[in-house]
């Protein structure tokens, strides 16, 4: 029965990841923590997220989905993920998580209520966003909610959203895994559990691509903002 529920949880999280390009760990982590400790779970989820993101970016594309501006965002995000990791011990994680969660909850609720907010985007804006997102990823392991909101402000479509998120996840997950390896948190049990999830992750990513094309831009935006809102509430209340 335990494995039945784990398979259901991972399947739902994989499907959402396949459709939107993000949300796997945000959906899978809370229920899986009923049976596993964070130290056991987080490296597994990061490996799973890395695999699912690789499946997404390796799928055939009919056009280029990551332009130079978003490439710079991802590059600066990678660099400042390292900075975030190095400065983690000097900041109050709980206070930063609370402030960011409240901020993203307000933005998400505003989006649902139809309140329009926009960012005047220049080349520098993408670099600043990368710095901000990378630092958050390295220091408090959060990038999903702010990146989702930034991408909506940038006016990307469903396919671009999914692709950009996946590339960002690949880069930051790789850096995080290097850190976990140095800390001795990647064990044989970690890789065994990950291998059990790989068929589900592949199927979810495969089906998600098909559903991504069928979902209207408005529904897609509402789904991703809803995930952002739920994840921010979880971070605030945990």
C-alpha positions in Angstrom: 0.0 0.0 0.0 2.9 2.3 0.8 4.3 2.0 -2.7 0.9 2.5 -4.3 0.6 5.9 -2.7 4.2 6.8 -3.5 3.6 5.9 -7.2 0.4 8.0 -7.3 2.1 11.0 -5.8 5.1 10.8 -8.1 2.8 10.2 -11.1 0.8 13.4 -10.4 3.9 15.4 -9.8 5.6 14.1 -13.0 2.5 15.0 -15.1 2.4 18.5 -13.7 6.2 18.8 -14.4 5.6 17.5 -17.9 2.9 20.1 -18.6 4.4 23.2 -17.0 8.1 22.5 -16.7 8.0 23.0 -12.9 6.2 21.9 -9.7 7.6 18.4 -9.3 9.3 18.8 -5.9 6.6 21.3 -4.7 3.9 18.7 -5.3 5.8 15.6 -4.3 7.6 16.7 -1.2 4.8 17.5 1.3 3.0 14.1 1.1 6.3 12.1 0.7 7.6 13.6 3.9 5.0 11.5 5.7 7.3 8.5 5.1 10.7 10.0 4.5 12.9 12.6 6.2 14.0 15.7 4.2 17.6 14.5 4.1 16.5 11.3 2.4 14.0 12.9 0.2 15.5 16.1 -1.1 18.5 14.5 -3.0 16.1 12.0 -4.6 13.7 14.8 -5.7 16.5 16.8 -7.1 17.7 13.8 -9.2 14.2 13.1 -10.4 13.7 16.8 -11.3 17.0 16.8 -13.2 15.9 13.7 -15.1 12.5 15.0 -15.9 13.9 18.3 -17.1 16.4 16.5 -19.3 13.6 14.5 -20.9 11.7 17.8 -21.6 14.7 19.6 -23.2 15.6 16.6 -25.3 12.2 16.4 -26.9 11.8 17.6 -30.5 11.1 21.3 -30.8 9.6 23.1 -33.9 11.4 26.3 -33.0 13.9 27.9 -30.7 12.4 28.4 -27.3 15.2 29.9 -25.2 16.4 33.2 -26.6 19.6 35.1 -25.6 17.9 37.0 -22.8 16.7 33.9 -21.1 20.1 32.3 -21.7 21.6 35.1 -19.7 19.0 34.7 -17.0 20.0 31.0 -16.7 23.7 31.8 -16.7 23.5 34.4 -14.0 21.1 32.0 -12.1 23.8 29.3 -12.1 26.5 31.7 -10.9 24.5 33.1 -8.1 23.3 29.7 -7.0 26.8 29.2 -5.9 26.8 32.5 -4.1 23.6 31.6 -2.4 25.1 28.3 -1.1 28.2 30.1 0.2 26.2 32.8 2.0 23.5 30.5 3.5 25.1 30.3 6.9 25.1 34.1 7.2 21.4 34.7 6.7 18.2 33.8 8.5 16.6 31.2 6.3 13.2 31.3 8.1 12.8 35.1 7.9 13.8 35.1 4.2 11.4 32.3 3.4 8.5 34.1 5.2 9.1 37.4 3.4 9.4 35.8 0.0 6.3 33.6 0.6 4.1 36.5 1.6 5.3 38.5 -1.4 4.6 35.7 -3.9 1.2 34.9 -2.3 0.2 38.6 -2.8 1.3 38.5 -6.4 -0.5 35.2 -7.1 -3.7 36.4 -5.5 -3.5 39.6 -7.4 -3.1 37.6 -10.7 -6.2 35.5 -9.9 -8.2 38.7 -9.1 -7.2 40.2 -12.5 -4.9 42.8 -11.1 -2.4 43.5 -13.8 1.3 44.0 -12.9 4.1 44.2 -15.4 7.8 44.7 -15.4 9.6 46.8 -17.9 12.0 44.3 -19.2 15.4 45.2 -20.6 18.5 43.0 -21.1 19.6 44.0 -17.7 16.2 42.9 -16.2 16.9 39.3 -17.2 20.4 39.4 -15.6 19.0 40.9 -12.4 16.3 38.2 -12.3 18.9 35.5 -12.8 20.9 36.9 -9.9 17.8 37.0 -7.7 16.6 33.6 -8.6 20.0 31.9 -8.4 20.6 33.4 -4.9 17.2 32.2 -3.7 17.9 28.7 -5.1 21.2 28.4 -3.5 20.2 29.9 -0.1 16.7 28.6 0.5 16.2 26.2 -2.4 13.3 28.2 -3.9 13.1 29.2 -7.5 9.7 28.0 -8.8 7.3 30.7 -7.6 9.4 33.8 -8.5 10.5 32.3 -11.9 6.9 31.4 -12.8 5.8 35.0 -12.0 8.7 36.5 -13.9 8.0 34.4 -17.0 4.4 35.4 -17.0 5.5 39.1 -16.8 7.8 38.4 -19.8 4.8 37.2 -21.8 6.2 33.8 -22.8 3.9 31.1 -24.2 3.2 27.6 -22.9 6.1 25.9 -24.7 8.6 28.6 -23.9 7.6 28.6 -20.2 8.1 24.8 -20.0 11.5 24.9 -21.8 13.0 27.8 -19.9 11.9 26.3 -16.6 13.5 23.0 -17.5 16.8 24.5 -18.5 16.9 26.5 -15.3 16.1 23.4 -13.3 18.9 21.4 -15.0 21.6 24.0 -14.3 20.6 24.6 -10.6 20.0 20.9 -9.9 23.4 20.0 -11.2 25.0 22.6 -8.9 22.9 21.4 -5.9 23.9 17.8 -6.5 27.6 18.7 -6.6 27.0 20.3 -3.2 25.1 17.3 -1.8 27.9 15.0 -3.1 30.5 17.0 -1.2 28.4 16.8 1.9 28.0 13.0 1.6 24.2 13.1 1.1 24.2 11.1 -2.1 24.0 7.5 -1.0 23.3 4.2 -2.8 19.7 4.3 -1.4 19.3 7.7 -3.0 20.1 6.3 -6.5 18.0 3.2 -6.0 14.9 5.2 -5.1 15.5 7.5 -8.1 15.8 4.5 -10.4 12.4 3.3 -9.3 10.8 6.6 -10.2 12.5 7.0 -13.7 9.8 5.2 -15.7 7.0 7.2 -14.1 9.0 10.5 -14.7 9.5 9.6 -18.3 5.8 8.8 -18.9 4.7 12.0 -17.1 7.1 14.1 -19.2 5.9 12.4 -22.4 2.2 12.9 -21.7 2.8 16.4 -20.3 4.2 17.6 -23.6 1.0 16.5 -25.4 -1.2 18.2 -22.9 0.9 21.3 -23.0 -0.2 21.9 -26.6 -3.9 21.4 -25.8 -4.1 23.8 -22.9 -5.2 27.3 -23.6 -2.7 30.1 -22.5 -5.2 31.4 -19.9 -5.7 28.0 -18.3 -2.0 27.3 -18.4 -1.3 30.6 -16.6 -3.9 29.9 -14.0 -2.5 26.4 -13.4 1.0 27.7 -12.9 -0.1 30.6 -10.7 -2.2 28.2 -8.6 0.9 26.0 -8.1 2.8 29.1 -7.1 0.2 30.1 -4.6 0.0 26.6 -3.0 3.8 26.3 -2.8 4.1 29.7 -1.2 1.4 28.8 1.3 3.2 25.6 2.1 6.5 27.4 2.6 4.9 30.0 4.8 3.1 27.4 7.0 5.7 24.7 7.2 
